[in-house]
Amino acid sequence: MNRRDFIKNASRGGAGFALGGFMTRAYGRAEAVGPMAAAALSQTDRVLVIIRLNGGNDGLNTLINFENDAYYQARPAIHIKKGDALKLTDAQGLHPQLTGFKELYDEGQLMIVQGVGYPNPNRSHFRSTDIWMTASDADEFLTHGWLGRYLETQLSGSPDAMPEHPLAVDIGPVLSLALLGKNGAMGIALRNPRQFFYLVERGNKIIEDNKIPTPAGYELDFIRRINFESLRYSSQVRDAASRSENRVEYPNSSLADKLSLVTRLIAGGLKAKVYLVSQGGYDTHANQLNRHDVLMRDLNTSVAAFVQDLRQHQLQDRVLGMSISEFGRRVKENGSAGTDHGTSAPMFFFGPSINAGVVGADPDFERVDRRGDFFFDYDFRQVYASVLNQWFDVSGNVLSNIFSSTPALIPLLSSTPELAKADFNADGNVDFADFLQFARAYGGTEAQYDLDGDGSVGFGDFLQFVEAYRNR
């Protein structure tokens, strides 16, 4: 029995299908709609690319409040001049090096969420990084990450069962804490695909050649199994990177190299849902103007090349970009023409589906904590939950397990008239609940589901619904 016959027979029996990340049961006219949905919606694999700005990015000099005198008073030596800022609104602009970000903003593909932080902020790099990676409270210590907990929900069957492709890839030497699940690693760390393949293959040979029974036999068996699983992934990573080439020229930097590899892996068919890359150097205690200028230039040119490469591969609709940093910098400059560890800061999102613009209240220089730094307006876990809910269709019940509760969500994705037409239950999202309603109406004449206006609910309407689902 081939795959098509299996799907057809399964749908007749009311079997469950995995559609665009959902598990559901085919209802009503499932014989007609189920196989089509399985074929069409399964192609909506979305990817999240997280750029971590290591060291604590200075939000005030990234998104500049050029009409606020308090900004210049707090930073007489290191402020960005009003005439140099790339104007976004009447009161705010981007760092002058972020020209590519400004283009994304003008194209409606950049969103900035202001004032992101958490209660009782910790100003230690290590501790605050752990908090952001695990999505814990400031006084809570976890050994598993928010993405790891999410990715564990994507595993079918036994927690020990390995998926066909790695669920996440961390472009770096060590797997991020964010990608550790409660039962183990939910991704792989790599720098070079061919080197990764060689090291894992060599490691397996060494283990297999060791036939001598030892007291650590069980541990050796475990390592052997993990290495074989890694070997499978190493082949896929190597092959995916080899199947595709970058179609634009990237600048010569570590961040650019990482993003160029991400593009090749996605274009080459690797089915990882999450990629992590990092850019270091943001701990600007001294000589900040020059150092931050270099960092912003690198970030800008690397992301601009990445976006253009995705467009050349026609992958831009599948990818959401997101920046994180363990904290912002202090409001006031220090005596070394720099800034010390602060609290809240803006986060950046880019992609065609984003709800473009600047979200959240502008920094209030009069409303500060006892150390003179900003309070947060959005808990970073709100942002994380909004990404999972709106980009990966994670339900509220699952979110409450990932984050201990269900944070209030922020509308990150845009809604077009075409999407609104397919939002049959008017909950603000085109999701599987809408598909179920459409499936029940399939073959009828209800005007609400007649998306192409031909008088009946048929295959043409289904194709329009799939298009709206993909672009949601």
N, C-alpha and C positions, 0 to 999 in steps of 0.2 A: 504494500500500500504506500503510495507516495504521499508527500506532505500535503498536497492539495486535497487528496481524497480523505486523508486523516482529519483535516480541519473541517471539511464538509460533513463527514459523518459525526464528528464530535459535536458540531453545532446542532445537528438534528436531534442529538440526545440531550441538548441543554448543557453541554459541558462548559467549563470555565475557560476564558481566554485571557491572555495578558495583552492588553491594548494600551500602548503609550504609557506604560508604567502602572496600569490598573489591572486588578484581577476582578473579573466580573462574570456573570452568567448571562448567556444570550437569551433574550426574551422574545416572545411574539414571532416576528419574522426573522428569526436568527439565521435560518437557512440561507436567506438572501443577503442579510446585512453582516452577519458574523464573519464569514470568510473575507469579505471586502474590507471590513474594519481591521481584521488581523493583518492583512496585507498592507493596507494604507497607513494606519495609525502607528504601526510598529516602526515606521521610518522616521518618526519624530524624535529620535534620540537627541536630547539636548546635552550641552556641555557647559560646565561652569569652570571658568579660569580665574583663579585667585592670585593676585599679585600682592605679596606681602612686603611692606616697606619697613624693613628691619631697623630698629633703633628709635622709633618714635618720630613720625613725620610732623613737621610744624604746619599745622592747618592754617594758622593765621597768615602765613606767608605763601600758602598754596592757593587759598581762596581769600583774596584781599578785600577788606572792608575800607575802600579808599575814600569814602565820604565820612568816616567816623574819626573825629579828632582824637578820641581816646586811643585808637590804634597807633597813631603817630607819637602820642605822649608816652605810651608804654614801650615804644621801640624807636627811640630817636636815632640810633645808629644802624639798625638792621631792617627798617621798614622798606617796603616796595613802594616806589613813588606812584602817585595816582596816574601820571601820564604813561607809566610803563606797564601797568596792569592791563590785561586783555579783557576789555569790558564785556560782562555778561548781562548785568542789570544796571540800573541807575546808581546802585550803591556798591556793587561787588564786581570783581574781575579776577581772572586767573593769573598765576605767576607768568611773567613774560616769556618764559621758555616753553610754556604749554600750548604752543600754537596748534598742534594736532588735536589736543583736547578741545580747544576753542572751535576748530572745524567740526568736531563731533557734536558739540553743543549747538552750533548753527544748523547742523543737519538734523537735529532732534534725536541724537543718539548718545547723549551724555546726561547722566543724572548725578546730582551731588546731594547727599544727605548730611545736613549739618548737625553738629553737636552730638555725636555718637560716643557713648561711654558706658559706665556702669556705676552702681552705688559703691561708696567707700573705695574709691580707686586706689590701686597699689602702684607706686612709682618705680618699682624694681622692674628692670627689663625682663628678668627670668620669670618672676611671679606673674606679672601682668600678661606676658606672652602665654603662660600656661592658662590663665583665666580666659583669654581670647580663644585659645585652641580647644579648650574643653567646654567652654560656655558655662563655667561654674560661677557661683557667687564668690565674692572676694575672700570669704572665710571658709570656702569649701575646696577640698583637694580631691581631684578626680584623676584617674589614670587612663581614661578613655576620652576621645575627642568627639565634638559635635558631628563632624562629617563621618567619623567611624560609626557612630550610633545610627546615623541615617543610612549609611551604606549597608549596615547589617540587616536593615529592613528590606533590602533589595535581594537578599539571598533567598533562594528557594530550597526547601527541604532542610537537611541537616546543616547546622552552623559550620560543620567541618567541610561541607561540600564547596569546592572551589568553582567560581564562575568561569566561563569560557575565556573571558578577557579580564584583565585587572580592572577593578572598579574605579581606581584612582591612581594617578601618577604624580609623584612629588619629584620635580626636576631638581635634584640635589643629592648630597651624599648620605643623608639620614632621613628616614621617614618621619614626617611631622607628627607630633602628638595629636593633631586634629584628625588624623586618619587612622588612629588606633580605635578599634571597637572593643566591646566588653569581652569578646572571645578571641581577640587577636588583631593583627594588622589587616586593614581593609584596602591596602594599596601597596604600591612598590615605589622605591626610590631609585632613581637612575640619573646619570650624567650623560653617558654616551651609550646609545643602544647596542653598538657592536661590542664595546667593552663589557657591558652588562651581560650580553650573551656569552662571551668568552669566559668571564669569571664564574658564572653559574654552571656552565657546561664543565669547566675544569673542576669546580667544587664537587659536582656529582661523580666525576670519575674518581676523585680521591676517596670519596665516601664508599663507592662501590668496590674499589680495590681493597678496602679494609675489611677482610673477611674474618678477622680474628675475633672470636667472642670476647666480650669485655663486660665488666660489671655495669657499664653504662649502655648496655645493649638496647634498652628501650629508648634511651635518649638518642642513640645513633639511628634507630629506625625512624624516630620522629624527624630528625634532621634530614634523613634520606628522603622522606616523603615531602617535606617542605622544599627540598632542593629540586625534586622532580617537578613539583608544581611551579617553582620558579623557572625551571628550564622551559616549561611550556610557555610561560609568559615572556621569557627572554626571546624566544623565537618569534613570537607575535610582535613584540616591540621592535625587534630588529627588522622584521619583514615590513611592518607598517612604515617605519622610517625610510626603508629602501624603496618602497612603492611610490613615494611622492617626493617632489622637490619644491623648495621655496620658489615662488614666482615673482618675488620682489627682492631687492637688495636690503639687507638689514645692516644697521650700524655695527661697529666693532665694539661690543660690550658683553658682559656676562648676562645681563638681563635680556638683551636682544637674542643671544644664542639660545637661551632657554625658551623664549617665545617662538623662535623659529622652529625649534624642535617640536613644540606643542602643535604648531600648524601641520608639520609633516606627519605627526602621529595621527591627528584627527583626519587629515586628508588621506592618509594611508589605510584607514579603516579600523584603527584601534578603537574599541568601544568603551573606553574609560569615560565615566561621567564627570569626573572632577580632575583638574590639573592644578598643581600648586607651583608657583615660581616665587623667587624672592629677589629683592634688591637691597643690599646693605648700605650702611653709611649714614643713616639718618640721625645718629646721636650727635647732634650739632651743638656741643657745649661752647665751642669757640669758632671764630671766623665763619659764622654761619652764612653770610650773604654769598660768599664765593662757593662754599661747599654745597649749599642747598641749590645754587644755580646749576652746578654740574650735575647734581642728582636729578633735578627737574628736566634738564636737557636730555639726559639718558632715558628717563622714564618716558618723556614725550616722543623721542625718535623711535624708541623700541616699540611702544604701543602703536604708534602711527604705522610702522612697518607691519606689525602684526595684523592690524585691522585691514590694511590694504591686501595683505597676503590672503587673509580669510576671504575677502571679496573676490580676489582672483580665482580662488578655488570654489567660489559660490557656497561658502560655509558660514557666512556671516549670520544668517538667520538661526543657526543652531547654537551659537556661542554667546554667552553672557560673561562679560568681564567685570571684575570686582576688586577693589583695593582694600587692604586692611593694614593696620599698624597698632602696636601694643598700647600706645597712648599718644596724645599730642604733646606739644611743648608748653612751657609756662607762658602766661600772657606777657609778662615783662621780660625784657632782655636782661642778661647778666653782665658782669663786669668784663667779660672776655669777648664781647661782640657775638654772643651766642645765646642760646636758651637752654634751660634745664628741663627735666622731666615734668610733664604737665598732666592733663586729664583728658577731656573730650576733644574730638577733632572730626573733620568731615570724612566721609567715605565716598568713593567714586564708583559709578557703574557705567558701562558702555555696551552698546549693542542696538540693533534696529528695533527691538521690542521694548526698549526701556521707556519709562514714563519720564520724558526728558524735562530738565529744569533743575532749579535749586529748591530743595525741600527742607522745611524746618525754619525755626526762628534764627535771625541773624545773631551773632555773638553779642551778649549784653555785658558790657564792661563794668556796669554798676552792680550786676548780680554775680558775685564771685564767692568762692569759699574762703575759709579763714586764712588760706595761704595766697589768696588773690587770684585763683584760677577758676575757670568756668565750670559750672554744673553741666551735667549732660541733659539733653532733651529726649534723645532716643537711646534706649538700652540696646547694646549691640546684638543681644539675643532676639530682639524684635526684628532687626534687619536680617539676621540669619534665618529666622523662622519664615519671614516673608519671601526670601529667596527659595527656600525648600518648598513652600506652599505654592508659589506662583510660577516658579520655573520648573520644578520637578513634580508638581501636583501632589505633594505630601499632605495628607488629611490632618485635620485638627487633632484627632485622637493619636495619631502617630507623633505629631509635633509635641504633644504633652508628655510623651514618653522620652523624646529626645531631649527636651528642655525642662523637664519636671513639671512644667505647666505650659499653657498655651499663651504665648505673648501676643499682645495686640499687634496686628499686622499693618504694614505700610504698603500702599499701592505702588509697586515697583514697575509693573508692566503697563504699557499703554493699551487703550481699547479703541479700535477703529469702528466705523459703521458696519463693516463686514463682520467684525467680531460680535458686535451687539446683536446682529440678526441671528447669529448662531447661539447666542446665550439664551436658550429657550426658557430657562427657569429664572432668568433675571437676577442671578446672584453675583454678577460682576465678573464671572469667569466662564470661559468656554472649556468645559471639562467633561468627564465621563458621565456625570449626571445628565448633561445635555444630550450626550450620545444615546443614553438609554431612552430618553423621551423621543428622540428621532427614530430609533429602532422600532418603537411601538407604532409610530405614525407611518413608517415606510410602507409604500403601496397604497396609501390613502390619498385624500384630497385636502387635508387640513391646511389652510393658507399659511399658518404660522411656520410650517415646516417646508413649504414650497419655496425654497430659496432661489430657484431660477425662474419662478413665475410662469411655468408652463401648464399649470392647472393640476398637477399631480406630484406626489412625493416619490421621486424615483432616484435613479442612479446619478443623474446630473445634480440633484440636490445633495446627495451623499458626497460627491466630489467637492462641492462648495463647502460643505461642513468640514471635510478633512482639511481643506485649505485654511479655513478659519482656525481649526484646531492646531495646525502646524504653526500658524503665525500668531497665536494667542500670547 
